C-alpha cells in the first residue's frame, strides 16, 4: 500500500509470488507479469498520489507457510474488502503474495 513500493518493480518482484494471480473487482484475472507491468502506473503508485488506508486487518495461519489475510481499504473515498493468500517457500524468499481478490463496498454499506 506504500506508494514507494507500488512504484518499484524490484519491490514487487520481491513481494509477489511468481505464481501470483489476482481476480480484480471487474472479474478480470491478473498474473504476476500483468501486475509487474501495470502497478507502477496504477493510482497510488506515485509519492504524491492518494494512498490506500487499511483497516480491519485479520490474519489466519492456514498451514505452515500459508497465511490468509483479510482487510478493508479506503482509496481516495472508494472502499473495498480484500483477501489475500501469502506463502513462504523458504527463508530466502520470505513471504510473498500468492493470491489476491478485492471486492468494492457500495457507498453506505456497513
C-alpha positions in Angstrom: 0.0 0.0 0.0 3.1 2.2 0.2 3.4 4.4 -2.9 7.2 3.9 -2.9 6.7 0.1 -3.0 4.0 0.4 -5.7 6.3 2.4 -7.9 9.2 -0.1 -7.6 9.5 -3.1 -9.9 12.2 -4.5 -7.6 9.9 -4.4 -4.6 7.1 -6.0 -6.4 9.3 -8.8 -7.8 10.3 -9.5 -4.2 6.7 -9.3 -2.7 4.7 -11.1 -5.4 5.0 -14.9 -5.8 6.0 -15.9 -9.3 2.7 -17.9 -9.5 0.7 -14.8 -8.3 -2.9 -14.4 -9.5 -5.4 -11.7 -8.8 -9.1 -11.6 -9.5 -10.0 -7.9 -9.8 -13.3 -6.3 -8.9 -14.0 -6.2 -12.7 -13.7 -10.0 -12.8 -10.5 -9.8 -14.8 -7.7 -12.2 -14.0 -4.2 -10.7 -13.5 -1.0 -12.6 -13.4 2.5 -11.9 -12.0 3.6 -10.4 -15.3 0.4 -8.3 -15.7 0.9 -6.8 -12.2 4.6 -6.0 -12.7 3.7 -4.2 -15.9 0.6 -2.4 -14.6 1.2 -1.4 -10.9 3.8 1.3 -11.3 1.2 3.2 -13.4 -1.7 2.4 -11.1 -3.2 5.2 -9.0 -1.3 5.1 -5.7 1.9 4.3 -7.4 3.5 7.8 -7.0 4.8 9.5 -3.9 2.3 12.4 -4.3 -0.7 10.4 -5.2 -3.5 9.1 -3.0 -2.7 6.3 -0.5 -4.7 3.2 0.4 -5.7 3.3 4.1 -6.1 -0.2 5.6 -8.4 -1.2 8.4 -10.0 -4.3 10.0 -6.8 -6.4 9.3 -7.0 -10.0 10.3 -4.7 -12.9 9.6 -5.2 -16.7 9.9 -2.4 -19.3 9.6 -3.9 -21.9 7.3 -0.9 -24.2 7.2 2.9 -23.8 7.8 4.0 -21.2 5.3 0.5 -20.2 4.3 -1.5 -17.2 5.7 -4.9 -15.8 4.8 -5.0 -12.0 5.2 -8.3 -10.1 5.1 -8.7 -6.3 5.4 -10.5 -3.3 4.2 -9.1 -0.3 2.3 -10.2 3.2 1.6 -8.5 4.6 -1.5 -9.5 8.2 -2.3 -13.0 7.6 -0.9 -13.5 4.2 -2.5 -13.8 1.3 0.0 -13.0 -2.4 -0.8 -12.9 -5.6 1.2 -9.7 -7.5 0.4 -8.5 -11.1 0.8 -5.0 -12.4 0.0 -3.0 -15.6 0.5 0.6 -15.2 1.4 3.0 -18.1 1.3 6.6 -18.7 2.4 8.5 -21.3 0.5 11.9 -20.5 2.1 13.6 -18.2 4.4 15.5 -16.7 1.5 12.4 -15.7 -0.5 10.4 -14.7 2.6 6.6 -14.1 2.5 5.1 -13.4 -0.9 1.6 -12.7 -2.0 0.3 -15.7 -3.9 -3.4 -14.7 -4.5 -5.4 -11.5 -4.1 -9.1 -10.5 -4.5 -10.7 -7.2 -3.9 -14.5 -6.5 -3.7 -15.8 -2.9 -3.9 -18.0 -1.8 -1.0 -21.1 0.2 -2.1 -21.4 3.7 -0.6 -23.3 3.5 2.7 -22.7 -0.2 3.2 -21.6 -1.4 6.7 
